[in-house]
Amino acid sequence: MSTKGLKEFLTDNLNELKGKGLYNTIDPLESANGPVITINGKKLINLSSNNYLGLATDTRLKEAAIKAIRTYGVGAGAVRTINGTFDIHLELEEKLADFKQTEAAIAYQSGFNCNMAAISAVMDQCDAILSDELNHASIIDGCRLSKATVIRYAHSDMEDLRVKAKQAISSGQYDKIMVITDGVFSMDGDIAKLPEIVKIADEMGLITYVDDAHGSGVLGNGAGTVKHFGLSDKIDFQIGTLSKAIGVVGGYVAGRRELIEWLKVRSRPFLFSTSLTPADVAGSIKAIELLTESTALNKKLWENADYLKAGLTKLGFNIGASETPITPCIIGEETKTQAFSTRLYEEGVYAKSIVFPTVPKGTGRVRNMPTAAHTKEMLDEALAIYEKVGKELGIT
């Protein structure tokens, strides 16, 4: 029996994805990623960006980035532990710690890198990780890299978490046990039950870890899900991104000072990858300053999110159990979801379809991400298009 060559493997599998409506096409932008974007010369209302507060195109961030390039250059030139740490890296980390109400923080090149770095630096084959079944892919990969035993608990099911935590402890085979969750779940927009998680963790001596990529800048007047619940002193690891509400790129871990010191000497992305560019650092600093000074952008985001949610619900769309600006329109079948997204595009709305394996089979959706930069007129136009396409495809 002969084995498959690379070409045969790729052709067969790509054709299979296309046949099942699971093949993802990439649409390059010809404009900034603002509330309106241009693709192939066509202007579209943009409802697919993670640029929650509109800061990715903010003039103040642009000016800070340009100034940093003129002062420090385009790239950092080295890893943080050699001579790739600039004074502005330290300034950013100090501001992040203040923002998240922790003793210290450490910046990484991406939010994905944070989970690959932090989990594996602390957890190993002698440990166990209790992980929500809908946690982000970067958490899943970070857990795998650690070689710890991963015990999945049903999504936001606190009784299941409690049972599995007791079983892990009573087995007597683990040195450390961590419970890890997203703060806001990116596909459905629901919020983790952090007060209950903290209560269980306190009772059983668990390490607590929250990836707040979609909560920072959104909840807690911008400071995130942990601040939203008043639990800043109860969470051991707060993971955040600089790539979404902050509007730039990168990620960070915030926590007690000893944790950050340990990550600086043991987390591999920090040790072996060139540090954040000066422009990214300066832009992030300016964004944190703006969020610290005013909650205006955060309030505008929520106004727009509530308006869009109400409009879609009135039209008869299933927006699930979202508690945040993340607003899915759950269509179900994959090919119909793709067709819905395509028709929205043709009518002037960019709302990307999300299907398996990003979400479970049969739960395909178009995920809408209203931002502080959208106007009411833009949202009204988008809702009119949703109404037209929804009726046309028999969705509403």
Salt bridges, closest charged atoms under 4 A:
ASP12 OD2 - LYS4 NZ 3.31
GLU16 OE2 - LYS20 NZ 2.85
ASP27 OD2 - LYS352 NZ 3.28
ASP58 OD2 - ARG60 NH2 2.89
GLU93 OE2 - ARG80 NH1 2.90
ASP127 OD2 - LYS176 NZ 2.87
ASP132 OD1 - HIS155 ND1 2.91
ASP141 OD1 - ARG144 NH1 3.40
ASP160 OD2 - LYS164 NZ 3.14
ASP188 OD1 - ARG365 NH1 2.83
ASP190 OD2 - HIS155 NE2 2.55
ASP202 OD2 - LYS234 NZ 3.44
GLU203 OE1 - ARG162 NH1 2.63
ASP212 OD2 - LYS100 NZ 3.85
ASP236 OD1 - ARG256 NH1 3.22
GLU289 OE2 - LYS95 NZ 3.47
GLU289 OE1 - LYS286 NZ 3.44
GLU346 OE1 - ARG343 NH1 2.80
GLU347 OE2 - ARG343 NH2 2.90
GLU347 OE1 - LYS388 NZ 3.21
ASP380 OD2 - LYS376 NZ 3.24
GLU387 OE2 - LYS391 NZ 3.32
GLU392 OE2 - ARG343 NE 2.62
